[in-house]
Amino acid sequence: MSLSLFENSIEYLKGVGPKRGEILRKELNICNFGDLLMYFPFRYIDKSRFFKISDIINDTAYVQLKGKITNIQFVGQKRGRRMTAWLSDDSGSIELVWFKGFKWLKDRFDPNTEYLVFGKPSIFKNSFNIAHPEIEEMAEYEESLGESLQAVYPSTEKLKSVGLGSKGILKIMRNLAKQCQGIIIENLPADTLKKYRLINRETALINIHFPKDQHLLKKAQARLKFEELFLIQIRLLNQKTYRQQKIPGHVFSSVGKYFHEFFHKFLPFDLTDAQKKVTKEIRADLGSGKQMNRLLQGDVGSGKTLVAILSMLIALDNNFQASFMAPTEILAQQHFETFRKFLGEMNISFALLTGSTPKAERKILYEELKEGKLQILIGTHALIEESVQFKNLGLVVIDEQHRFGVAQRAKLWKKNQTPPHVLVMTATPIPRTLAMTVYGDLDVSKIDELPPGRKSIKTYHYYDSARLKLFGFLKKEIKAGRQVYIVYPLIQESKKLELKDLMDGYESIVREFPAPEYAVSIVHGQMKAADKDFEMQRFLNKETQIMVATTVIEVGVDVPNASVMVIENAERFGLSQLHQLRGRVGRGADQSYCILMTGHKLSNEARIRLETMVRTTDGFEIAEVDLKLRGPGEIEGTRQSGILNLRIADLIKDENILRQARKHALEKIQDDPGLNKTINHALSIHLKQINKNKTNWGLIS
């Protein structure tokens, strides 16, 4: 791209101006000509085909009609106010309806002018209508007849209010395209274009906005999808190469007394083959002289914490300190107890630091940490406070990584002049496609088997009408000496969501399971930490048989005797959360169960989530479905949920293109690590341009 033109501020483009320019910036982050050119359509109208109004039937999707618009009226009052009009052709009439944004439309239509109308017909009171149709004069349509496929762009209400709906965006895009001809510079190497039979960048960008035909549109889409995914892969692999070559790591040269003493005297059970394999991979990283940046993924209960402890003991054997960061106070406390159980009889100093650690304790802890007397620090985000100073931090383990902001993790990463080794753990398995993209710069280890003796959890979906059957089952389990979780999504009643709230649920459970025969605990996020801990402890000590809770127990409560997880209003939870909650049971030798309770009224997406949970306990399969339903989050920025910031590619539909892009990026980096060869010159310049003014969060893992 010729930078001088494409860096021009957007308001200087014909048809934009200061007011529209400001709204484009705020609504779509389109600041200059280049940003607009990279704002792609999400579908296309086939302008070569017209329907007659009488041709419309029940299953007609989108239609393109032509006719005259008459009889404009305003109907209803206040919030129910809408605008209606009638479109007529020689075969009949159809009602057009606008529920909002119609103030600027009312004087637009001339009863003597012929219009092109595009939209989706729906039935209301046995008649067809089209809500919020796209409209243009036939004269305008005939001017652009070269465009047999017309681009349709995403817009917003604010943009529409200044005439920048899809049609308005198309108009300013047309003005930009005229200036672009002949000046869009290629950014992919010639050998890449040849190998994957890709059209050049200018042809692709012009045809993505103004396709001459279906064939060229497909070619343009394929080229731009490959470019987008390839550039991401190149950047991730560049980061990985830079980290491996330029960022030194502490050399943990020996595996000594702490590791061997624990392994031979205190290891409670034999490691699984998967745990052994992962531990070897970590040991190799720690001794390489390069900073480790490894992602450890494994399902709930697969034994990641034990692998983390073994890794931390290697740090101690080499006279370094280690830290373990958890996302919540409850989970940090749970991990502290696990460390005490495993390491309590060894001569190792470790401590817990959370928001509720008393001031006097903190002062001692800070001093011992700075002097190196304290070897392992376990805690929450309190670990990243400036007052927390290590003498020689060698390894950082971050648990449940998706709960921490990237910027938060960066603070911990910068605690040493030489960055510590980083082990990121997640119990939410990551689909292959997402791991390849989001974690392309990390080394990935996977624990894909459960410890021996663990039974697969049986999962059932019950409707509210089966509640008596559920209570009978719970009483049977409790009589057999086991315990039960019952989880609610809200603490107080919400009229808006019409959910059973925790307190109401607690009262009904106490009525059904009365004292003294039964005892019930309650835990939620608004309780004081001491009260929460007291209730948790009662449940852990088997003083109560039922724990009624919100999702505060999603992570960190390890009660081997708990065999049933009941999730109320299960349709309100995401797949990842449902899978995490199910992982709270199945930790002992008994058969465990997860019961998903819902009403009969369910959305299609909720049904898919529930069916997936009943069908499988495989976290990786669940993660694939979750990715399809939710979208995977942002790759290179600091946002970690929501739709990935891809302009045109789709990680699900374009998995094959992603694999090709990843493979080719690896080939390029291996052949020319610095991208200094003449053939890669344009690619190198383009990468420098997009890296300019961008914080490199990728180096932080």
C-alpha positions as CSV (number, residue, x, y, z in Angstrom):
1,M,0.0,0.0,0.0
2,S,1.3,3.5,-0.7
3,L,1.5,4.7,2.9
4,S,1.2,8.4,2.0
5,L,-2.4,8.0,0.8
6,F,-3.6,5.3,3.1
7,E,-2.4,7.2,6.3
8,N,-4.6,10.1,5.4
9,S,-7.2,10.9,8.1
10,I,-10.6,9.4,7.2
11,E,-12.4,12.8,7.3
12,Y,-10.5,13.9,4.2
13,L,-12.1,11.2,2.0
14,K,-14.8,12.5,-0.3
15,G,-18.2,11.9,1.4
16,V,-16.9,11.7,5.0
17,G,-16.1,15.0,6.6
18,P,-15.4,15.8,10.3
19,K,-18.8,14.6,11.8
20,R,-18.9,11.3,10.0
21,G,-15.1,10.9,10.5
22,E,-15.5,11.3,14.3
23,I,-18.3,8.6,14.4
24,L,-16.3,6.2,12.2
25,R,-13.4,6.5,14.7
26,K,-15.6,5.9,17.7
27,E,-17.8,3.2,16.4
28,L,-15.5,1.2,14.1
29,N,-12.0,2.4,15.0
30,I,-11.6,3.5,11.3
31,C,-9.1,6.4,11.6
32,N,-7.6,6.6,8.1
33,F,-8.0,5.5,4.4
34,G,-6.2,2.2,5.1
35,D,-8.5,1.3,8.0
36,L,-11.5,1.8,5.7
37,L,-10.1,-0.3,2.9
38,M,-9.6,-3.2,5.4
39,Y,-13.2,-2.9,6.6
40,F,-14.7,-5.9,4.8
41,P,-18.3,-6.8,3.9
42,F,-20.1,-9.6,5.7
43,R,-22.3,-10.7,2.8
44,Y,-23.2,-9.8,-0.8
45,I,-26.5,-9.1,-2.6
46,D,-26.9,-10.8,-5.9
47,K,-28.1,-7.8,-7.9
48,S,-28.7,-9.8,-11.0
49,R,-31.9,-11.4,-9.6
50,F,-35.2,-9.7,-8.8
51,F,-38.3,-11.2,-7.1
52,K,-41.9,-10.3,-7.8
53,I,-43.8,-9.5,-4.6
54,S,-46.3,-12.4,-5.4
55,D,-43.3,-14.8,-5.6
56,I,-42.5,-14.5,-1.9
57,I,-43.3,-17.7,0.1
58,N,-42.8,-18.9,3.7
59,D,-39.2,-20.1,3.4
60,T,-37.9,-17.2,1.2
61,A,-34.7,-15.9,2.8
62,Y,-33.7,-12.5,1.5
63,V,-35.4,-10.9,-1.5
64,Q,-34.6,-8.0,-3.9
65,L,-37.7,-6.2,-5.1
66,K,-38.4,-3.1,-7.3
67,G,-41.4,-0.9,-7.1
68,K,-42.9,2.4,-5.8
69,I,-43.1,3.3,-2.1
70,T,-46.4,4.9,-0.9
71,N,-48.7,5.4,2.1
72,I,-46.0,6.3,4.7
73,Q,-47.6,6.3,8.2
74,F,-46.5,6.6,11.8
75,V,-48.2,4.1,14.1
76,G,-48.3,3.6,17.9
77,Q,-47.1,5.8,20.8
78,K,-43.8,6.4,22.6
79,R,-41.7,3.2,22.7
80,G,-44.1,1.3,20.5
81,R,-44.0,4.0,17.7
82,R,-43.0,2.7,14.3
83,M,-43.1,3.9,10.7
84,T,-44.8,1.9,7.9
85,A,-45.0,2.2,4.1
86,W,-46.1,0.0,1.2
87,L,-44.0,-1.2,-1.7
88,S,-46.0,-2.1,-4.8
89,D,-45.1,-3.7,-8.1
90,D,-47.3,-5.1,-10.9
91,S,-47.9,-8.3,-8.9
92,G,-49.0,-7.0,-5.5
93,S,-47.9,-5.0,-2.4
94,I,-45.9,-5.6,0.8
95,E,-45.6,-3.6,4.0
96,L,-42.2,-2.1,5.0
97,V,-41.7,-1.5,8.7
98,W,-39.1,0.6,10.7
99,F,-39.1,0.3,14.5
100,K,-36.2,2.8,15.1
101,G,-34.0,5.2,13.2
102,F,-36.8,6.3,10.9
103,K,-36.9,10.1,11.7
104,W,-34.4,10.9,8.9
105,L,-36.3,8.5,6.5
106,K,-39.7,10.1,6.6
107,D,-39.1,12.7,3.8
108,R,-36.8,10.5,1.8
109,F,-39.3,8.6,-0.4
110,D,-40.9,10.1,-3.6
111,P,-44.1,8.3,-4.6
112,N,-43.2,8.7,-8.3
113,T,-39.7,7.2,-8.0
114,E,-38.9,3.5,-8.5
115,Y,-36.9,1.9,-5.7
116,L,-34.8,-1.2,-5.2
117,V,-35.7,-2.8,-1.8
118,F,-33.7,-5.6,-0.2
119,G,-34.6,-7.5,3.0
120,K,-35.9,-10.6,4.8
121,P,-39.6,-11.2,4.6
122,S,-41.5,-12.3,7.7
123,I,-45.1,-13.0,8.5
124,F,-47.2,-10.8,10.8
125,K,-51.0,-11.4,11.1
126,N,-51.0,-13.7,8.0
127,S,-49.3,-11.1,5.8
128,F,-45.7,-10.6,4.7
129,N,-43.7,-7.6,5.7
130,I,-40.0,-6.6,5.6
131,A,-38.5,-4.9,8.7
132,H,-35.7,-2.3,8.2
133,P,-35.2,-3.0,4.5
134,E,-32.2,-1.6,2.5
135,I,-33.4,0.8,-0.1
136,E,-31.9,2.7,-3.0
137,E,-33.2,4.4,-6.1
138,M,-33.3,2.3,-9.3
139,A,-31.3,5.1,-11.0
140,E,-28.5,4.6,-8.5
141,Y,-28.6,0.9,-9.0
142,E,-28.4,1.3,-12.8
143,E,-25.3,3.5,-12.4
144,S,-23.5,0.7,-10.6
145,L,-24.7,-2.2,-12.8
146,G,-21.1,-3.4,-13.2
147,E,-21.4,-4.7,-9.6
148,S,-23.5,-7.8,-10.0
149,L,-22.7,-8.7,-6.4
150,Q,-23.2,-5.8,-4.0
151,A,-21.2,-5.7,-0.7
152,V,-23.2,-5.4,2.5
153,Y,-21.3,-3.9,5.5
154,P,-21.9,-4.1,9.2
155,S,-23.0,-0.8,10.6
156,T,-24.4,0.7,13.9
157,E,-27.4,2.9,14.8
158,K,-25.0,5.9,15.3
159,L,-23.5,5.4,11.9
160,K,-26.9,5.0,10.3
161,S,-28.0,8.2,11.9
162,V,-25.4,10.1,9.8
163,G,-26.2,8.2,6.6
164,L,-23.5,5.5,7.0
165,G,-25.6,2.4,6.9
166,S,-24.3,-0.3,4.5
167,K,-25.3,1.8,1.5
168,G,-23.5,4.9,2.9
169,I,-20.4,2.9,3.6
170,L,-20.5,1.4,0.1
171,K,-20.6,5.0,-1.4
172,I,-17.5,6.2,0.5
173,M,-15.8,2.9,-0.3
174,R,-16.4,3.5,-4.0
175,N,-14.8,6.9,-3.6
176,L,-11.7,5.3,-1.9
177,A,-11.5,2.5,-4.5
178,K,-11.1,5.0,-7.3
179,Q,-8.0,6.5,-5.6
180,C,-6.6,3.0,-4.8
181,Q,-6.2,1.7,-8.4
182,G,-2.6,1.0,-9.2
183,I,-1.1,2.0,-5.8
184,I,-1.8,-1.0,-3.5
185,I,1.6,-2.6,-2.7
186,E,2.0,-6.4,-2.4
187,N,2.9,-7.6,1.1
188,L,3.3,-11.3,0.5
189,P,6.5,-12.9,-1.1
190,A,6.3,-14.0,-4.7
191,D,7.0,-17.6,-3.8
192,T,4.1,-17.6,-1.4
193,L,1.7,-16.3,-4.0
194,K,2.9,-18.9,-6.5
195,K,2.8,-21.8,-4.0
196,Y,-0.7,-21.2,-2.8
197,R,-2.1,-19.8,-6.2
198,L,-3.1,-16.5,-4.6
199,I,-4.2,-13.4,-6.5
200,N,-2.3,-10.2,-5.9
201,R,-3.2,-7.9,-3.1
202,E,-4.7,-5.1,-5.2
203,T,-7.0,-7.4,-7.1
204,A,-8.1,-9.1,-3.9
205,L,-8.9,-5.8,-2.1
206,I,-10.8,-4.3,-5.0
207,N,-12.8,-7.5,-5.5
208,I,-13.6,-8.0,-1.9
209,H,-15.5,-4.7,-2.0
210,F,-16.6,-4.7,-5.7
211,P,-16.5,-8.3,-6.9
212,K,-16.8,-8.7,-10.7
213,D,-18.2,-12.2,-10.3
214,Q,-18.4,-15.1,-7.8
215,H,-15.2,-16.6,-9.0
216,L,-13.1,-13.5,-8.3
217,L,-14.9,-13.0,-5.0
218,K,-13.9,-16.5,-3.8
219,K,-10.3,-15.8,-5.0
220,A,-10.3,-12.5,-3.1
221,Q,-11.6,-14.1,0.1
222,A,-9.1,-16.9,-0.1
223,R,-6.2,-14.5,-0.6
224,L,-7.2,-12.2,2.2
225,K,-7.9,-15.0,4.7
226,F,-4.5,-16.6,4.0
227,E,-2.8,-13.2,4.4
228,E,-4.5,-12.4,7.7
229,L,-3.7,-15.8,9.3
230,F,-0.2,-16.0,7.8
231,L,0.7,-12.5,9.2
232,I,-0.5,-13.6,12.6
233,Q,1.5,-16.8,12.5
234,I,4.7,-14.9,11.3
235,R,4.4,-12.4,14.2
236,L,3.8,-15.1,16.8
237,L,6.8,-17.2,15.5
238,N,9.0,-14.1,15.3
239,Q,8.1,-13.4,19.0
240,K,9.0,-17.0,19.9
241,T,12.3,-16.8,18.0
242,Y,13.1,-13.4,19.6
243,R,12.4,-14.8,23.1
244,Q,14.4,-17.9,22.5
245,Q,17.4,-16.0,21.1
246,K,17.4,-12.7,22.9
247,I,15.8,-13.3,26.3
248,P,18.1,-15.4,28.5
249,G,16.7,-17.7,31.1
250,H,18.0,-18.8,34.4
251,V,19.9,-22.1,34.0
252,F,18.5,-24.7,36.3
253,S,21.4,-27.1,35.8
254,S,20.8,-29.6,38.6
255,V,17.9,-31.7,39.8
256,G,18.9,-32.1,43.5
257,K,17.9,-32.9,47.0
258,Y,14.4,-31.2,47.1
259,F,13.2,-32.9,43.9
260,H,14.6,-36.3,44.8
261,E,13.5,-36.3,48.4
262,F,9.9,-35.4,47.4
263,F,9.9,-37.8,44.5
264,H,11.1,-40.8,46.6
265,K,9.6,-40.1,50.0
266,F,6.5,-37.9,49.7
267,L,5.0,-38.5,46.2
268,P,1.6,-39.8,47.2
269,F,1.1,-41.9,44.0
270,D,2.8,-42.9,40.8
271,L,2.8,-40.3,38.1
272,T,0.8,-41.0,35.0
273,D,2.7,-41.4,31.7
274,A,1.4,-38.0,30.6
275,Q,2.7,-36.3,33.8
276,K,6.1,-37.9,33.3
277,K,6.3,-36.7,29.7
278,V,5.3,-33.1,30.6
279,T,7.8,-33.0,33.6
280,K,10.6,-34.1,31.2
281,E,9.6,-31.3,28.8
282,I,9.7,-28.7,31.6
283,R,13.1,-30.0,32.9
284,A,14.6,-29.7,29.4
285,D,13.3,-26.0,29.2
286,L,14.6,-25.1,32.7
287,G,18.1,-26.3,31.8
288,S,18.3,-24.8,28.3
289,G,19.5,-21.3,29.2
290,K,16.5,-19.9,27.4
291,Q,13.5,-18.4,29.2
292,M,10.7,-21.0,29.4
293,N,7.3,-19.9,28.3
294,R,5.2,-23.1,28.5
295,L,1.5,-23.6,28.5
296,L,0.4,-26.7,30.5
297,Q,-3.1,-27.7,29.6
298,G,-5.0,-30.6,31.1
299,D,-8.5,-31.4,32.1
300,V,-9.9,-30.9,35.6
301,G,-8.2,-33.3,38.0
302,S,-5.5,-34.4,35.6
303,G,-2.7,-33.6,38.1
304,K,-1.3,-30.2,36.8
305,T,-0.6,-28.9,40.3
306,L,1.7,-31.9,41.1
307,V,3.7,-31.2,37.9
308,A,3.9,-27.5,39.0
309,I,5.3,-28.5,42.4
310,L,7.9,-30.8,40.8
311,S,8.9,-27.8,38.6
312,M,9.2,-25.5,41.6
313,L,11.4,-27.9,43.5
314,I,13.8,-27.8,40.6
315,A,13.9,-24.0,41.0
316,L,14.7,-24.5,44.7
317,D,17.4,-27.0,43.9
318,N,19.2,-24.3,41.9
319,N,18.9,-21.7,44.7
320,F,16.0,-19.8,43.1
321,Q,12.6,-18.8,44.5
322,A,9.3,-19.7,43.0
323,S,5.8,-18.2,43.0
324,F,2.4,-19.7,42.4
325,M,-0.4,-17.2,41.4
326,A,-4.1,-18.2,41.5
327,P,-7.1,-16.1,40.4
328,T,-9.1,-16.2,43.7
329,E,-8.5,-16.2,47.4
330,I,-10.3,-19.5,47.8
331,L,-8.2,-21.2,45.1
332,A,-5.0,-19.7,46.5
333,Q,-5.9,-21.0,50.0
334,Q,-6.7,-24.4,48.5
335,H,-3.3,-24.5,46.7
336,F,-1.6,-23.5,49.9
337,E,-3.2,-26.5,51.6
338,T,-2.1,-28.8,48.8
339,F,1.5,-27.5,49.2
340,R,1.3,-28.1,52.9
341,K,0.0,-31.6,52.3
342,F,2.7,-32.4,49.8
343,L,5.7,-30.4,51.2
344,G,4.8,-30.0,54.9
345,E,7.3,-32.6,56.2
346,M,10.2,-31.2,54.1
347,N,12.5,-28.4,55.1
348,I,11.0,-25.9,52.7
349,S,9.7,-22.4,53.6
350,F,6.5,-21.4,51.8
351,A,3.8,-18.9,52.6
352,L,0.4,-17.6,51.4
353,L,-0.3,-13.9,50.4
354,T,-3.8,-12.7,49.6
355,G,-5.8,-9.5,50.1
356,S,-6.8,-10.6,53.6
357,T,-3.3,-11.4,54.9
358,P,-2.9,-9.2,58.1
359,K,-0.5,-6.3,57.9
360,A,1.9,-7.6,60.5
361,E,2.2,-11.0,58.7
362,R,2.8,-9.2,55.4
363,K,5.6,-7.2,56.9
364,I,7.5,-10.4,58.0
365,L,6.6,-12.1,54.7
366,Y,8.0,-9.2,52.6
367,E,11.3,-9.2,54.6
368,E,11.8,-12.9,54.3
369,L,11.0,-12.9,50.6
370,K,13.5,-10.1,49.9
371,E,16.2,-11.8,51.9
372,G,15.6,-15.1,50.2
373,K,14.5,-17.0,53.4
374,L,11.0,-17.6,51.9
375,Q,11.4,-20.0,49.0
376,I,7.9,-20.4,47.6
377,L,5.1,-17.7,47.7
378,I,1.5,-18.8,46.9
379,G,-1.1,-16.1,46.4
380,T,-3.6,-14.1,44.4
381,H,-3.0,-10.9,42.3
382,A,-1.6,-9.5,45.6
383,L,1.7,-11.1,44.3
384,I,2.0,-8.4,41.7
385,E,1.9,-5.4,44.1
386,E,5.1,-3.3,44.0
387,S,5.8,-4.0,47.7
388,V,6.3,-7.7,46.9
389,Q,10.1,-8.0,46.1
390,F,11.8,-11.4,45.5
391,K,15.6,-11.9,46.1
392,N,15.9,-14.3,43.2
393,L,12.6,-15.3,41.5
394,G,13.3,-18.1,39.1
395,L,9.9,-19.7,38.2
396,V,6.4,-18.3,38.1
397,V,3.4,-20.7,37.8
398,I,0.1,-19.0,36.8
399,D,-3.0,-21.1,37.4
400,E,-6.3,-20.7,35.5
401,Q,-4.5,-18.3,33.2
402,H,-7.8,-17.1,31.4
403,R,-8.8,-15.3,34.6
404,F,-5.9,-12.9,34.7
405,G,-5.5,-9.9,32.5
406,V,-2.3,-9.9,30.3
407,A,-1.2,-6.6,31.8
408,Q,-1.5,-8.0,35.3
409,R,0.7,-11.0,34.4
410,A,3.2,-8.6,32.9
411,K,3.8,-7.0,36.3
412,L,4.8,-10.4,37.8
413,W,6.9,-11.2,34.7
414,K,8.9,-8.0,35.4
415,K,9.8,-8.8,39.0
416,N,13.4,-9.7,38.0
417,Q,16.0,-8.2,35.8
418,T,16.3,-11.6,34.1
419,P,12.7,-12.7,33.5
420,P,11.7,-15.8,35.4
421,H,10.7,-19.0,33.7
422,V,6.9,-19.0,33.2
423,L,4.6,-22.0,33.4
424,V,1.0,-21.2,32.5
425,M,-1.6,-23.7,33.5
426,T,-5.2,-24.0,32.3
427,A,-7.9,-26.5,33.2
428,T,-9.9,-25.3,30.2
429,P,-8.6,-27.3,27.3
430,I,-7.8,-25.3,24.2
431,P,-9.0,-26.4,20.8
432,R,-6.2,-27.2,18.3
433,T,-7.1,-24.3,16.0
434,L,-7.2,-21.8,18.8
435,A,-4.0,-23.1,20.5
436,M,-2.2,-22.8,17.1
437,T,-3.3,-19.1,16.8
438,V,-3.5,-17.7,20.3
439,Y,-0.6,-19.7,21.8
440,G,1.5,-20.0,18.6
441,D,4.5,-18.4,20.4
442,L,4.3,-20.7,23.4
443,D,5.5,-24.3,23.9
444,V,2.5,-26.4,24.7
445,S,2.4,-29.5,27.0
446,K,-0.7,-31.5,27.5
447,I,-1.8,-33.9,30.3
448,D,-4.4,-36.0,28.5
449,E,-5.1,-38.8,31.0
450,L,-6.6,-38.9,34.4
451,P,-4.9,-40.5,37.5
452,P,-5.6,-44.2,38.0
453,G,-8.8,-45.0,40.0
454,R,-10.7,-41.9,38.8
455,K,-14.2,-42.8,37.4
456,S,-15.8,-40.9,34.6
457,I,-18.5,-38.5,35.8
458,K,-22.1,-39.4,34.7
459,T,-24.0,-36.3,33.5
460,Y,-27.8,-36.0,33.2
461,H,-30.1,-33.2,32.1
462,Y,-33.3,-32.9,34.2
463,Y,-36.2,-30.5,33.7
464,D,-37.7,-28.8,36.8
465,S,-40.6,-31.2,36.7
466,A,-38.2,-34.0,37.8
467,R,-37.3,-32.2,41.0
468,L,-38.8,-34.8,43.3
469,K,-36.9,-37.5,41.5
470,L,-33.7,-35.4,42.0
471,F,-34.4,-35.0,45.8
472,G,-34.9,-38.8,46.1
473,F,-31.5,-39.4,44.4
474,L,-29.7,-36.9,46.6
475,K,-31.1,-38.5,49.8
476,K,-29.9,-41.9,48.5
477,E,-26.4,-40.5,47.9
478,I,-26.2,-38.7,51.3
479,K,-27.5,-41.9,53.1
480,A,-24.5,-43.7,51.4
481,G,-22.2,-41.2,53.2
482,R,-21.5,-38.9,50.3
483,Q,-21.9,-35.1,49.8
484,V,-23.6,-32.8,47.3
485,Y,-23.0,-29.4,45.7
486,I,-26.0,-27.4,44.5
487,V,-24.9,-24.3,42.5
488,Y,-27.1,-21.3,41.5
489,P,-26.2,-18.5,39.0
490,L,-27.4,-15.5,41.1
491,I,-27.4,-14.5,44.8
492,Q,-30.6,-12.4,44.8
493,E,-33.7,-12.7,42.6
494,S,-33.5,-11.0,39.3
495,K,-36.9,-10.2,37.8
496,K,-35.3,-9.6,34.5
497,L,-33.7,-13.1,34.2
498,E,-36.5,-14.9,36.2
499,L,-33.9,-17.2,37.8
500,K,-34.2,-19.1,41.0
501,D,-31.9,-17.2,43.4
502,L,-29.5,-18.7,45.9
503,M,-31.4,-17.6,49.0
504,D,-34.7,-19.0,47.8
505,G,-33.0,-22.2,46.7
506,Y,-31.3,-22.5,50.1
507,E,-34.6,-22.2,51.9
508,S,-36.3,-24.8,49.7
509,I,-33.3,-27.2,50.2
510,V,-33.4,-26.7,54.0
511,R,-37.2,-27.5,53.9
512,E,-36.6,-30.7,51.9
513,F,-33.5,-31.7,53.9
514,P,-34.4,-30.7,57.5
515,A,-32.2,-30.7,60.6
516,P,-31.1,-32.6,62.5
517,E,-31.1,-35.4,59.9
518,Y,-29.3,-33.1,57.4
519,A,-27.0,-30.1,57.6
520,V,-26.6,-27.5,54.8
521,S,-23.8,-25.0,54.1
522,I,-24.1,-21.9,52.1
523,V,-21.3,-20.0,50.3
524,H,-21.5,-17.0,47.9
525,G,-19.2,-14.1,46.8
526,Q,-20.8,-11.5,49.0
527,M,-19.9,-13.3,52.3
528,K,-16.8,-12.2,54.3
529,A,-13.8,-14.4,53.7
530,A,-13.8,-15.8,57.3
531,D,-17.5,-16.8,57.0
532,K,-16.8,-18.4,53.6
533,D,-13.9,-20.3,54.9
534,F,-15.9,-21.5,57.9
535,E,-18.7,-22.9,55.7
536,M,-16.1,-24.5,53.3
537,Q,-14.3,-26.1,56.2
538,R,-17.6,-27.5,57.7
539,F,-18.3,-29.1,54.3
540,L,-14.8,-30.4,54.0
541,N,-15.0,-31.9,57.5
542,K,-18.3,-33.7,56.6
543,E,-20.2,-31.6,59.2
544,T,-22.6,-30.6,56.4
545,Q,-23.8,-32.9,53.6
546,I,-25.0,-30.2,51.2
547,M,-23.2,-27.1,49.9
548,V,-25.5,-24.5,48.4
549,A,-23.3,-22.1,46.5
550,T,-22.8,-19.7,43.6
551,T,-19.9,-20.2,41.2
552,V,-17.3,-19.2,43.8
553,I,-16.8,-22.9,44.1
554,E,-16.1,-23.2,40.4
555,V,-12.4,-23.6,41.1
556,G,-10.4,-24.7,44.1
557,V,-12.6,-26.7,46.4
558,D,-11.2,-30.2,46.6
559,V,-13.7,-32.4,48.5
560,P,-13.1,-36.1,47.5
561,N,-16.2,-37.2,49.3
562,A,-18.5,-35.0,47.2
563,S,-20.1,-37.2,44.6
564,V,-23.0,-35.0,43.1
565,M,-22.9,-31.6,41.4
566,V,-26.4,-30.1,40.8
567,I,-26.4,-27.0,38.6
568,E,-29.6,-25.0,38.7
569,N,-30.5,-22.9,35.7
570,A,-27.7,-24.7,33.8
571,E,-28.8,-23.0,30.6
572,R,-27.4,-19.7,32.0
573,F,-23.8,-21.0,32.3
574,G,-21.2,-21.2,29.5
575,L,-19.8,-24.6,28.5
576,S,-16.4,-23.8,30.1
577,Q,-18.0,-22.9,33.4
578,L,-20.2,-26.0,33.3
579,H,-17.2,-28.2,32.7
580,Q,-15.3,-26.5,35.5
581,L,-18.1,-27.0,38.0
582,R,-18.5,-30.6,37.0
583,G,-14.8,-31.0,37.8
584,R,-15.5,-30.3,41.5
585,V,-16.8,-33.9,41.8
586,G,-15.2,-37.1,40.7
587,R,-12.2,-36.5,42.9
588,G,-12.6,-39.7,45.0
589,A,-13.0,-43.4,44.2
590,D,-16.9,-43.3,44.2
591,Q,-19.0,-42.9,41.1
592,S,-19.9,-39.2,40.7
593,Y,-22.8,-37.4,39.0
594,C,-23.5,-34.0,37.5
595,I,-27.2,-33.0,37.2
596,L,-28.1,-30.1,34.9
597,M,-31.4,-28.6,36.0
598,T,-33.4,-26.3,33.6
599,G,-36.9,-25.2,32.7
600,H,-38.5,-26.5,29.4
601,K,-37.9,-23.2,27.6
602,L,-34.4,-23.3,26.1
603,S,-32.6,-21.5,23.3
604,N,-31.0,-23.6,20.6
605,E,-27.5,-22.6,21.8
606,A,-28.4,-23.7,25.4
607,R,-29.6,-27.1,24.1
608,I,-26.3,-27.6,22.3
609,R,-24.4,-26.8,25.5
610,L,-26.4,-29.2,27.6
611,E,-26.4,-32.0,25.0
612,T,-22.6,-31.6,24.8
613,M,-22.2,-31.9,28.6
614,V,-24.3,-35.0,28.7
615,R,-22.6,-36.6,25.7
616,T,-18.9,-36.1,26.7
617,T,-16.5,-35.4,29.6
618,D,-13.7,-34.8,27.1
619,G,-12.6,-31.2,27.8
620,F,-11.0,-30.9,24.4
621,E,-14.2,-31.8,22.6
622,I,-16.1,-29.4,24.9
623,A,-13.7,-26.6,24.1
624,E,-14.2,-27.2,20.3
625,V,-18.0,-26.8,20.7
626,D,-17.4,-23.7,23.0
627,L,-15.2,-22.1,20.4
628,K,-17.9,-22.6,17.7
629,L,-20.6,-21.1,20.0
630,R,-18.7,-18.2,21.7
631,G,-15.8,-17.2,19.5
632,P,-12.3,-17.3,20.8
633,G,-11.2,-13.9,22.1
634,E,-8.6,-11.5,20.9
635,I,-5.2,-12.8,19.9
636,E,-2.5,-10.1,20.3
637,G,-4.3,-7.6,22.5
638,T,-5.3,-7.7,26.1
639,R,-8.9,-8.8,25.7
640,Q,-9.4,-12.5,26.5
641,S,-13.0,-13.3,25.7
642,G,-15.5,-12.6,22.9
643,I,-15.0,-12.7,19.2
644,L,-11.4,-12.9,17.9
645,N,-10.3,-9.7,16.2
646,L,-10.1,-11.3,12.8
647,R,-11.3,-9.1,9.9
648,I,-12.2,-11.9,7.4
649,A,-10.9,-15.3,8.5
650,D,-12.9,-17.7,10.7
651,L,-11.0,-20.2,12.9
652,I,-13.7,-22.8,12.5
653,K,-14.5,-22.6,8.8
654,D,-11.0,-21.8,7.7
655,E,-9.1,-24.4,9.7
656,N,-7.4,-25.7,6.5
657,I,-6.2,-22.2,5.6
658,L,-4.9,-21.7,9.1
659,R,-2.9,-24.9,8.9
660,Q,-1.4,-23.9,5.6
661,A,-0.6,-20.5,6.9
662,R,1.1,-21.9,10.1
663,K,3.1,-24.4,8.0
664,H,4.3,-21.8,5.5
665,A,5.1,-19.3,8.3
666,L,7.3,-22.0,10.0
667,E,9.1,-22.6,6.7
668,K,9.7,-18.9,6.2
669,I,11.1,-18.4,9.7
670,Q,13.3,-21.5,9.5
671,D,14.6,-20.4,6.0
672,D,15.1,-16.7,6.8
673,P,14.7,-16.0,10.6
674,G,15.2,-12.2,10.2
675,L,13.2,-12.0,6.9
676,N,16.2,-10.3,5.4
677,K,16.2,-12.1,2.0
678,T,15.2,-9.9,-1.0
679,I,12.1,-12.1,-1.7
680,N,10.8,-11.3,1.8
681,H,11.5,-7.6,1.7
682,A,7.9,-6.5,1.2
683,L,6.7,-8.8,4.0
684,S,9.4,-7.4,6.4
685,I,8.4,-3.8,5.7
686,H,4.7,-4.6,6.2
687,L,5.3,-6.4,9.5
688,K,7.4,-3.4,10.8
689,Q,4.5,-1.1,9.8
690,I,1.8,-3.1,11.7
691,N,4.1,-3.6,14.7
692,K,4.6,0.2,15.0
693,N,2.9,1.7,18.0
694,K,1.7,-1.8,19.2
695,T,2.6,-3.1,22.7
696,N,4.1,-6.5,22.3
697,W,2.0,-8.4,24.9
698,G,2.9,-11.7,23.2
699,L,6.3,-11.8,25.0
700,I,4.5,-12.0,28.3
701,S,2.7,-15.3,27.5
